[in-house]
Amino acid sequence: MCGIAGGSWTQRAEPLVENVLRRMTDALSHRGPDDSGLFFASSNRELAGGAALGFRRLSIIDLSGGHQPMANEDDTVWIAFNGEVYNYRELKPQLEGFGHRFRSASDTECIIHAYEQWGHDCVQHLRGMFAFAIWDDRRRALFLARDRMGQKPLVYRVAEGRLTFASELKSLLQVPGSPRVIDPLAVADFVTLQYVPHPRTMLRGYAKLPPAHWAEFSAVTGDFVVQQYWEAPYQRPHSTEATQVGDQTSLNGKKLLTSVDWKQQLRETLTESVELRMRSDVPFGAFLSGGVDSTIITGLMQQQSTQKVRTFSIGFTEKQFDERSYAREAAAKLGTDHHEFVVDPSAVEMLPKLVWHYDEPFADSSAIPTMYLSQLTRQHVSVALTGDGGDELFAGYDRYLAVDLASRIDRLPWVLRAPLTNRIWQKLPASVQQKSRLRQVKRFLAALGQSPERRYANWISIFDDARRPGLFSADFKQALNGYDPASFLLDAYGRCAESDIVHRTTCVDVETYLPCDILNKVDIASMAFSLECRSPFMDHRIVELAARIPRELKLRGRRGKRILTETFADLLPVSIQTRRKMGFGVPLDHWFRGKLRSLMVDTLLDPKSLNRGYFEPSAVRRLVEEHTTSQWDHSARLWLLLVFELWHQKFVDEVTLF
C-alpha cells in the first residue's frame, strides 16, 4: 500500500519540478513511510511534453525489491502504483510465456508487463485494489487506472495543458497556484449524502477518477479521455441477464441454478478470494466485530491458516455501541488469537486528524471508531482483512426491509394505501431520538407518496428534500440554479434495471454508497496509520456472483443476508446468525449535549461560520437550539455541519497545509 503523485504536460505547459513533486509525495508520507522515489521524463522538442511520477511506499510484498517508480526492461514504461494485485503469481508465468522478463518478485512489475502486453485492457486481467499511473515514453502518454470497486483513491486536475494526479487531494494542493474554490454543487451533495460523490470534489477544478475507469493524457496534444472498463452484471437497461424462476435462475435461458448451486459457488469463490488476500510478506490479521461478514472472513482465514489468526475488535464504554461480547464469541468458536481494545472516543482529539486525512468534508461518524481500530491494530500487524461490502452485496441493511415493505404497499389499491399516506400520522408524538421506533415509522409513512427512487434518496439523506431548502441561504440556492443533489442516486437507479426494487437498490448502493462512503472511510482511516486493509467481498468475482444471485436468496421475510448465513453457518455462532445489525457508531447525540457541546456551539455559531453564505444563520441556530434542549435529535446534521466548518478552516482559510 502506497501513495502516488505526479503529472504530465505538453511542450508549452509548465512542468512539475523536483521540489514540487517532493512536496506532493511528502504530503502522502502516512500512506508510505518505508520508501520513496521520483521519476522524471523531460520534455523533448521532437517528442513534445514530459511527465513526473512520485511514490511513497508501505512495504507489504517483496520487501527487499519493489522500489518505485519502476520501469520495464528498456525503461520505456514507468509506473507508480498504489494497492495490491492479488493474482500476480498467476499473471507472472503467463506474461513470461509472452516473452516478458522480470527483475523482481513484486506485483508492481506484473502491471508494467500487462500494460505492455494488453495496453489499456491490462486492467481486465488484474484482481485487486489499485490506483496507478503509467508513463508510456514511446507514446508520450500518461495512463491512469482505478480498481473496479473504488477501494484505492485517485484524484486529478487538468488545466492549461497539464495533468496532475495524486492519491489524495492534499497532495495536489501542494502545487503552486492550485486554486481552492468551493464547488456549490459539491456542498449540496455533501449536505445530502454526507460525502462528495465521484467524479466531483469539494474544490472546483479537481476530480476523482471513478471506480472501474481508466484515463489517459497525451503529452503531445494535451487531449484527456476517461473511459469505464467494467460494471457489475446487474440487470442493465441495455442487457438481458438472469431471469428468476422460483428457487432457480435461468442464465440466458441456458442453465438453471438451484439455491444449493448458488451456495456452492459462493463458498468456493469467497474462499479463494480470502486465500488470495492472505498473500503477504508481513504480519496480517483481521477486523472482527462479531457481525456476520467479519466472522465469515475470519473463519475462512482460520481454515486456511496453520497458525491462529490474529483478530482485533474495539469496544466502548457506552453499552449500546459495544459489540465486544459477540466478537469474543466468534473468536472463541473460530479459535483465533483475539485482541480487544476498550476506548473512550475523544472526538475533540480525533476530529482534527479526521478533517486532515479525509481531504474533503466527510460526515460518516463511524470514521472515528474506524480510525481508533486502525491505530490500535497497526501496533500488531501491517495488514488486516475486513468484512466490508457484505451488506450491500447481500441485502444486509434494515433499510432494504423498508424498501421491500414500501414496494408492497405501492401495489395495494388506492383505497388501502390512502390511510397510510394521511398526514395525520405525522401529528402523533414521538421520541426525540432519530432512531426511535415511532420516529422511524413516521418517516417511513411520510415518504410513501413518493416514487421508490426518490423515497430511498430521502430516507438515506442527512438533509432531505424537505430540510435542504430551509438550510441553504437565498444566495446559495441561486448559485445551485435548480440542481438536485439526489441526482447521483437517481442516475444510479437509471443504470440499474432490476425488476425487483430491493435488488435494484442494492445495485445503487454498490455503485454509490459503497465506494464513496464505506470504502473511502476504511482506506483513509487505515492509511492514516499505515495499515493496509483488504476486503475479500470486494473481489470483482464475488461482486459479479452476488449481482446474479436471486434476491429471494438474499432477503426473505424480515432477514437479509440469508444466503451468507446459510452457506457459512458452520463458521457462525447461532447468536450472530440471528442478531440485528448494530452498525459501527458513536454516541453523537450525547456528545453534542455534553463534552462536544462547547466545541459545536463555539464553531457553528461563530460569526465567521454563520456568515460564509452557504447556510441560513437562523437555520443553524435552530438546529443547535433544538438539539441542546432535547427537542430533537439533530446529531447527524450537526456533525455534518461541524465537519464542514472545520474542513473549511483547514483547507480553504489556511494559506498552507503544513
Secondary structure, 3 states (H helix, E strand, C coil): CEEEEEEEECCCCCCCCHHHHHHHHHCCCCCCECEEEEEEECCECCCECEEEEEEEECCCCCCCCCCCCEECCCCCEEEEEEEEECCHHHHHHHHHHCCCCCCCCCHHHHHHHHHHHHHHHHHHHCCEEEEEEEEECCCCEEEEEECCCCCCCCEEEEECCEEEEECCHHHHCCCCCCCCCECHHHHHHHHHHCCCCCCECCECCCEECCCCEEEEEECCCCCEEEEECCCCCCCCCCCCCEEEECCEEEECCCCEECHHHHHHHHHHHHHHHHHHHCCCCCCEEEECCCCHHHHHHHHHHHHCCCCCCEEEEEEECCHHHCCHHHHHHHHHHHCCEEEEEEECCCHHHHHHHHHHHHCCCCCCCCHHHHHHHHHHHCCCCCEEECCCCHHHHCCCCHHHHHHHHHHHHHCCCHHHHHHHHCHHHHHCCCCCCCCCHHHHHHHHHHCCCCCHHHHHHHHCCCCCCCCHHHHECHHHHHHHCCCCCCHHHHHHHHHCCCCCHHHHHHHHHHHCHHHHHHHHHHHHHHHCCCCEEECHHHCHHHHHHHHHCCHHHCCECCECCHHHHHHCHHHCCHHHHHCCCCCCCCCHHHHCCCCCHHHHHHHHCCHHHHCCCCECHHHHHHHHHHHHCCCCCCHHHHHHHHHHHHHHHHHHHCCCCC
